[in-house]
Amino acid sequence: MKFLTSAKIKFFLAMLLVLFIGSIYNADFNGPFSYSASVKSVYNKETEILEDEKIYSLTFEEMESTKKLIDEKGNDITGFPAELVKLNGKKVKITGNLLIPNENYYLDAPLSSFAVSKYPFGCPCCSWGPPPTLFNVVFVTMEDQKALKPPFSQNVSVTGVFKAEKKYYEKGKLEGLFFITHATVEKIKK
């Protein structure tokens, strides 16, 4: 039994779990729980490069549908809607309002990570819309060695690999739900 290392056992158990979860969904569902995508994510979890080069449309309304899954205490969600789960690991495109981290805003420095929201962030008295929430914000990380350079445009279109997952602060409170990695950004001028 020397050939069964801890890593091999963990990999085998992970594959069994993935196959079990995948069997819960219908057979033609080719999402993150399919065998080929799961094997790829185990071996290449850091980059999660896609097999499918199709670009799917992502809307803030789809993301906001997650509000229906808030738990009884209102501190967490119980899961994600099926339409978002199907987009996990897929290349998506979403257009929204750029949210610049404070430290970059004043430095006028290039951004390698930022957020995109349904509504612009500003003075709540100025009818710009409600402030961003976890349900209408996607956190974006640019492709390796790339950055969004000033001057910044309020409206941007982001294309990259989508992930719907719960991330928490150290104290257990939700920090983020929606993420796009390996992103490219197009500035939209109005």
ZADO-1210 file (C-alpha; in nm, 4 decimals, padded with zeros to 6 digits):
<atoms>
<atom x="00.0000" y="00.0000" z="00.0000" code="MET" pos="1"/>
<atom x="00.3003" y="00.2320" z="-00.0281" code="LYS" pos="2"/>
<atom x="00.1813" y="00.3534" z="-00.3677" code="PHE" pos="3"/>
<atom x="-00.1262" y="00.5170" z="-00.2051" code="LEU" pos="4"/>
<atom x="00.0083" y="00.8518" z="-00.0950" code="THR" pos="5"/>
<atom x="-00.2015" y="01.1080" z="00.0875" code="SER" pos="6"/>
<atom x="-00.2278" y="01.3224" z="-00.2270" code="ALA" pos="7"/>
<atom x="-00.3483" y="01.0268" z="-00.4371" code="LYS" pos="8"/>
<atom x="-00.6115" y="00.9356" z="-00.1784" code="ILE" pos="9"/>
<atom x="-00.7342" y="01.2961" z="-00.1616" code="LYS" pos="10"/>
<atom x="-00.7472" y="01.3118" z="-00.5422" code="PHE" pos="11"/>
<atom x="-00.9438" y="00.9847" z="-00.5598" code="PHE" pos="12"/>
<atom x="-01.1898" y="01.0985" z="-00.2925" code="LEU" pos="13"/>
<atom x="-01.2310" y="01.4355" z="-00.4652" code="ALA" pos="14"/>
<atom x="-01.3090" y="01.2613" z="-00.7952" code="MET" pos="15"/>
<atom x="-01.5680" y="01.0374" z="-00.6252" code="LEU" pos="16"/>
<atom x="-01.7310" y="01.3435" z="-00.4695" code="LEU" pos="17"/>
<atom x="-01.7308" y="01.5249" z="-00.8038" code="VAL" pos="18"/>
<atom x="-01.8850" y="01.2255" z="-00.9810" code="LEU" pos="19"/>
<atom x="-02.1507" y="01.1967" z="-00.7103" code="PHE" pos="20"/>
<atom x="-02.2377" y="01.5668" z="-00.7260" code="ILE" pos="21"/>
<atom x="-02.2326" y="01.5512" z="-01.1053" code="GLY" pos="22"/>
<atom x="-02.4805" y="01.2629" z="-01.1010" code="SER" pos="23"/>
<atom x="-02.7282" y="01.4837" z="-00.9154" code="ILE" pos="24"/>
<atom x="-02.7474" y="01.7145" z="-01.2178" code="TYR" pos="25"/>
<atom x="-02.8911" y="01.5991" z="-01.5485" code="ASN" pos="26"/>
<atom x="-02.6547" y="01.4056" z="-01.7753" code="ALA" pos="27"/>
<atom x="-02.6291" y="01.6672" z="-02.0509" code="ASP" pos="28"/>
<atom x="-02.5222" y="01.9424" z="-01.8085" code="PHE" pos="29"/>
<atom x="-02.1655" y="02.0278" z="-01.9065" code="ASN" pos="30"/>
<atom x="-02.0877" y="02.2568" z="-01.6164" code="GLY" pos="31"/>
<atom x="-01.8304" y="02.2688" z="-01.3407" code="PRO" pos="32"/>
<atom x="-01.9371" y="01.9296" z="-01.2062" code="PHE" pos="33"/>
<atom x="-01.8741" y="01.7407" z="-01.5300" code="SER" pos="34"/>
<atom x="-01.5901" y="01.4905" z="-01.5099" code="TYR" pos="35"/>
<atom x="-01.3578" y="01.6611" z="-01.7609" code="SER" pos="36"/>
<atom x="-01.3979" y="02.0071" z="-01.6059" code="ALA" pos="37"/>
<atom x="-01.3432" y="01.8676" z="-01.2573" code="SER" pos="38"/>
<atom x="-01.0252" y="01.6851" z="-01.3513" code="VAL" pos="39"/>
<atom x="-00.8981" y="02.0021" z="-01.5168" code="LYS" pos="40"/>
<atom x="-00.9775" y="02.2120" z="-01.2088" code="SER" pos="41"/>
<atom x="-00.7962" y="01.9657" z="-00.9827" code="VAL" pos="42"/>
<atom x="-00.4827" y="01.9729" z="-01.1972" code="TYR" pos="43"/>
<atom x="-00.5006" y="02.3364" z="-01.2970" code="ASN" pos="44"/>
<atom x="-00.6960" y="02.4998" z="-01.0164" code="LYS" pos="45"/>
<atom x="-00.4829" y="02.8168" z="-01.0212" code="GLU" pos="46"/>
<atom x="-00.5473" y="02.9133" z="-01.3830" code="THR" pos="47"/>
<atom x="-00.8721" y="02.7321" z="-01.4680" code="GLU" pos="48"/>
<atom x="-00.8138" y="02.7738" z="-01.8415" code="ILE" pos="49"/>
<atom x="-01.1235" y="02.6949" z="-02.0439" code="LEU" pos="50"/>
<atom x="-01.1994" y="02.4189" z="-02.2896" code="GLU" pos="51"/>
<atom x="-01.5008" y="02.6126" z="-02.4139" code="ASP" pos="52"/>
<atom x="-01.4050" y="02.9406" z="-02.5820" code="GLU" pos="53"/>
<atom x="-01.7651" y="03.0631" z="-02.6135" code="LYS" pos="54"/>
<atom x="-01.8292" y="03.3902" z="-02.4294" code="ILE" pos="55"/>
<atom x="-02.1482" y="03.3829" z="-02.2227" code="TYR" pos="56"/>
<atom x="-02.3439" y="03.6916" z="-02.1255" code="SER" pos="57"/>
<atom x="-02.3675" y="03.7615" z="-01.7519" code="LEU" pos="58"/>
<atom x="-02.6178" y="04.0103" z="-01.6139" code="THR" pos="59"/>
<atom x="-02.6510" y="04.1790" z="-01.2785" code="PHE" pos="60"/>
<atom x="-03.0118" y="04.0572" z="-01.2662" code="GLU" pos="61"/>
<atom x="-02.8853" y="03.6960" z="-01.2743" code="GLU" pos="62"/>
<atom x="-02.6451" y="03.7758" z="-00.9920" code="MET" pos="63"/>
<atom x="-02.9160" y="03.9522" z="-00.7884" code="GLU" pos="64"/>
<atom x="-03.1370" y="03.6408" z="-00.8102" code="SER" pos="65"/>
<atom x="-02.9027" y="03.4990" z="-00.5420" code="THR" pos="66"/>
<atom x="-03.0849" y="03.7222" z="-00.2877" code="LYS" pos="67"/>
<atom x="-03.3637" y="03.4626" z="-00.2830" code="LYS" pos="68"/>
<atom x="-03.1193" y="03.2178" z="-00.1239" code="LEU" pos="69"/>
<atom x="-03.0349" y="03.4182" z="00.1895" code="ILE" pos="70"/>
<atom x="-03.0425" y="03.1995" z="00.5003" code="ASP" pos="71"/>
<atom x="-03.2833" y="03.2494" z="00.7916" code="GLU" pos="72"/>
<atom x="-03.0387" y="03.4676" z="00.9872" code="LYS" pos="73"/>
<atom x="-02.9664" y="03.6869" z="00.6852" code="GLY" pos="74"/>
<atom x="-02.5904" y="03.6420" z="00.7235" code="ASN" pos="75"/>
<atom x="-02.5196" y="03.3958" z="00.4443" code="ASP" pos="76"/>
<atom x="-02.6680" y="03.2316" z="00.1356" code="ILE" pos="77"/>
<atom x="-02.7676" y="02.8683" z="00.1010" code="THR" pos="78"/>
<atom x="-02.6319" y="02.8285" z="-00.2545" code="GLY" pos="79"/>
<atom x="-02.6363" y="02.9786" z="-00.6023" code="PHE" pos="80"/>
<atom x="-02.9063" y="02.9753" z="-00.8709" code="PRO" pos="81"/>
<atom x="-02.8581" y="02.7058" z="-01.1374" code="ALA" pos="82"/>
<atom x="-02.8012" y="02.9609" z="-01.4155" code="GLU" pos="83"/>
<atom x="-02.4974" y="03.0953" z="-01.2264" code="LEU" pos="84"/>
<atom x="-02.3632" y="02.7501" z="-01.1375" code="VAL" pos="85"/>
<atom x="-02.3692" y="02.6623" z="-01.5080" code="LYS" pos="86"/>
<atom x="-02.1438" y="02.9627" z="-01.5792" code="LEU" pos="87"/>
<atom x="-01.8747" y="02.8599" z="-01.3267" code="ASN" pos="88"/>
<atom x="-01.5436" y="02.8218" z="-01.5075" code="GLY" pos="89"/>
<atom x="-01.6859" y="02.9661" z="-01.8303" code="LYS" pos="90"/>
<atom x="-01.5768" y="03.2822" z="-02.0076" code="LYS" pos="91"/>
<atom x="-01.8350" y="03.5565" z="-01.9488" code="VAL" pos="92"/>
<atom x="-01.8850" y="03.9196" z="-02.0436" code="LYS" pos="93"/>
<atom x="-02.0548" y="04.1788" z="-01.8245" code="ILE" pos="94"/>
<atom x="-02.0895" y="04.5549" z="-01.8570" code="THR" pos="95"/>
<atom x="-02.1148" y="04.7776" z="-01.5528" code="GLY" pos="96"/>
<atom x="-01.9715" y="05.0590" z="-01.3460" code="ASN" pos="97"/>
<atom x="-01.6077" y="05.0566" z="-01.2418" code="LEU" pos="98"/>
<atom x="-01.5436" y="05.0634" z="-00.8668" code="LEU" pos="99"/>
<atom x="-01.1886" y="05.1756" z="-00.7963" code="ILE" pos="100"/>
<atom x="-01.0181" y="05.0890" z="-00.4645" code="PRO" pos="101"/>
<atom x="-00.9511" y="05.4046" z="-00.2600" code="ASN" pos="102"/>
<atom x="-00.5728" y="05.3646" z="-00.2658" code="GLU" pos="103"/>
<atom x="-00.5747" y="05.3607" z="-00.6476" code="ASN" pos="104"/>
<atom x="-00.8287" y="05.6381" z="-00.6833" code="TYR" pos="105"/>
<atom x="-00.6022" y="05.9027" z="-00.5351" code="TYR" pos="106"/>
<atom x="-00.2796" y="05.7693" z="-00.6849" code="LEU" pos="107"/>
<atom x="-00.4235" y="05.7466" z="-01.0362" code="ASP" pos="108"/>
<atom x="-00.2357" y="05.4158" z="-01.0606" code="ALA" pos="109"/>
<atom x="-00.3061" y="05.1203" z="-01.2932" code="PRO" pos="110"/>
<atom x="-00.5474" y="04.8572" z="-01.1598" code="LEU" pos="111"/>
<atom x="-00.4804" y="04.4852" z="-01.1673" code="SER" pos="112"/>
<atom x="-00.7884" y="04.4153" z="-00.9545" code="SER" pos="113"/>
<atom x="-01.1089" y="04.6106" z="-00.8992" code="PHE" pos="114"/>
<atom x="-01.4850" y="04.5622" z="-00.8870" code="ALA" pos="115"/>
<atom x="-01.7668" y="04.6217" z="-01.1337" code="VAL" pos="116"/>
<atom x="-02.1143" y="04.7090" z="-01.0087" code="SER" pos="117"/>
<atom x="-02.4646" y="04.7474" z="-01.1435" code="LYS" pos="118"/>
<atom x="-02.4786" y="05.1000" z="-01.0045" code="TYR" pos="119"/>
<atom x="-02.2128" y="05.3715" z="-00.9881" code="PRO" pos="120"/>
<atom x="-02.0834" y="05.4426" z="-00.6418" code="PHE" pos="121"/>
<atom x="-02.1177" y="05.7993" z="-00.5249" code="GLY" pos="122"/>
<atom x="-02.3251" y="06.0338" z="-00.3228" code="CYS" pos="123"/>
<atom x="-02.6494" y="05.8626" z="-00.2116" code="PRO" pos="124"/>
<atom x="-02.8298" y="06.1968" z="-00.2449" code="CYS" pos="125"/>
<atom x="-02.7481" y="06.2272" z="-00.6165" code="CYS" pos="126"/>
<atom x="-02.9872" y="05.9712" z="-00.7700" code="SER" pos="127"/>
<atom x="-02.7001" y="05.7546" z="-00.8931" code="TRP" pos="128"/>
<atom x="-02.8799" y="05.4464" z="-00.7724" code="GLY" pos="129"/>
<atom x="-02.8460" y="05.2447" z="-00.4559" code="PRO" pos="130"/>
<atom x="-02.5018" y="05.1596" z="-00.3178" code="PRO" pos="131"/>
<atom x="-02.3420" y="04.8366" z="-00.4401" code="PRO" pos="132"/>
<atom x="-02.4134" y="04.5118" z="-00.2532" code="THR" pos="133"/>
<atom x="-02.2596" y="04.1655" z="-00.2676" code="LEU" pos="134"/>
<atom x="-02.5439" y="04.0678" z="-00.5006" code="PHE" pos="135"/>
<atom x="-02.4657" y="04.3254" z="-00.7707" code="ASN" pos="136"/>
<atom x="-02.0851" y="04.3467" z="-00.7600" code="VAL" pos="137"/>
<atom x="-01.8345" y="04.1256" z="-00.9371" code="VAL" pos="138"/>
<atom x="-01.4705" y="04.1324" z="-00.8226" code="PHE" pos="139"/>
<atom x="-01.2284" y="04.1353" z="-01.1161" code="VAL" pos="140"/>
<atom x="-00.8646" y="04.0296" z="-01.1476" code="THR" pos="141"/>
<atom x="-00.6877" y="04.1144" z="-01.4724" code="MET" pos="142"/>
<atom x="-00.4873" y="03.8730" z="-01.6865" code="GLU" pos="143"/>
<atom x="-00.1292" y="03.8150" z="-01.5742" code="ASP" pos="144"/>
<atom x="00.0965" y="04.1172" z="-01.6182" code="GLN" pos="145"/>
<atom x="-00.1918" y="04.3359" z="-01.7428" code="LYS" pos="146"/>
<atom x="-00.3600" y="04.6300" z="-01.5764" code="ALA" pos="147"/>
<atom x="-00.6346" y="04.8797" z="-01.6477" code="LEU" pos="148"/>
<atom x="-00.4593" y="05.2116" z="-01.6987" code="LYS" pos="149"/>
<atom x="-00.5826" y="05.5642" z="-01.6258" code="PRO" pos="150"/>
<atom x="-00.7710" y="05.7643" z="-01.7331" code="PRO" pos="151"/>
<atom x="-01.0511" y="05.5439" z="-01.6066" code="PHE" pos="152"/>
<atom x="-01.3933" y="05.5273" z="-01.7642" code="SER" pos="153"/>
<atom x="-01.6962" y="05.4919" z="-01.5391" code="GLN" pos="154"/>
<atom x="-01.8484" y="05.2231" z="-01.7605" code="ASN" pos="155"/>
<atom x="-01.6506" y="04.9135" z="-01.8544" code="VAL" pos="156"/>
<atom x="-01.7121" y="04.5825" z="-02.0238" code="SER" pos="157"/>
<atom x="-01.5245" y="04.2926" z="-01.8625" code="VAL" pos="158"/>
<atom x="-01.4565" y="03.9526" z="-02.0195" code="THR" pos="159"/>
<atom x="-01.2983" y="03.6688" z="-01.8208" code="GLY" pos="160"/>
<atom x="-01.3450" y="03.3419" z="-01.6323" code="VAL" pos="161"/>
<atom x="-01.6463" y="03.3520" z="-01.3974" code="PHE" pos="162"/>
<atom x="-01.6676" y="03.1962" z="-01.0537" code="LYS" pos="163"/>
<atom x="-01.9621" y="03.2044" z="-00.8146" code="ALA" pos="164"/>
<atom x="-01.8346" y="03.1132" z="-00.4699" code="GLU" pos="165"/>
<atom x="-01.8687" y="03.2321" z="-00.1145" code="LYS" pos="166"/>
<atom x="-01.5627" y="03.4101" z="00.0257" code="LYS" pos="167"/>
<atom x="-01.5551" y="03.5206" z="00.3867" code="TYR" pos="168"/>
<atom x="-01.3760" y="03.7758" z="00.6003" code="TYR" pos="169"/>
<atom x="-01.1781" y="03.6335" z="00.8916" code="GLU" pos="170"/>
<atom x="-01.4739" y="03.6837" z="01.1276" code="LYS" pos="171"/>
<atom x="-01.7025" y="03.4719" z="00.9101" code="GLY" pos="172"/>
<atom x="-01.9001" y="03.7463" z="00.7362" code="LYS" pos="173"/>
<atom x="-01.9505" y="03.7225" z="00.3603" code="LEU" pos="174"/>
<atom x="-01.6906" y="03.9212" z="00.1659" code="GLU" pos="175"/>
<atom x="-01.7768" y="03.8347" z="-00.1937" code="GLY" pos="176"/>
<atom x="-01.9889" y="03.6070" z="-00.4122" code="LEU" pos="177"/>
<atom x="-01.8950" y="03.6735" z="-00.7743" code="PHE" pos="178"/>
<atom x="-01.5489" y="03.6812" z="-00.9284" code="PHE" pos="179"/>
<atom x="-01.3967" y="03.7148" z="-01.2740" code="ILE" pos="180"/>
<atom x="-01.0322" y="03.6204" z="-01.3266" code="THR" pos="181"/>
<atom x="-00.8009" y="03.6385" z="-01.6290" code="HIS" pos="182"/>
<atom x="-01.0006" y="03.9452" z="-01.7315" code="ALA" pos="183"/>
<atom x="-00.9688" y="04.1844" z="-02.0198" code="THR" pos="184"/>
<atom x="-01.1444" y="04.5200" z="-01.9993" code="VAL" pos="185"/>
<atom x="-01.2901" y="04.7506" z="-02.2587" code="GLU" pos="186"/>
<atom x="-01.3561" y="05.1112" z="-02.1564" code="LYS" pos="187"/>
<atom x="-01.6952" y="05.2348" z="-02.2699" code="ILE" pos="188"/>
<atom x="-01.7322" y="05.6002" z="-02.3553" code="LYS" pos="189"/>
<atom x="-02.0766" y="05.7543" z="-02.3264" code="LYS" pos="190"/>
</atoms>
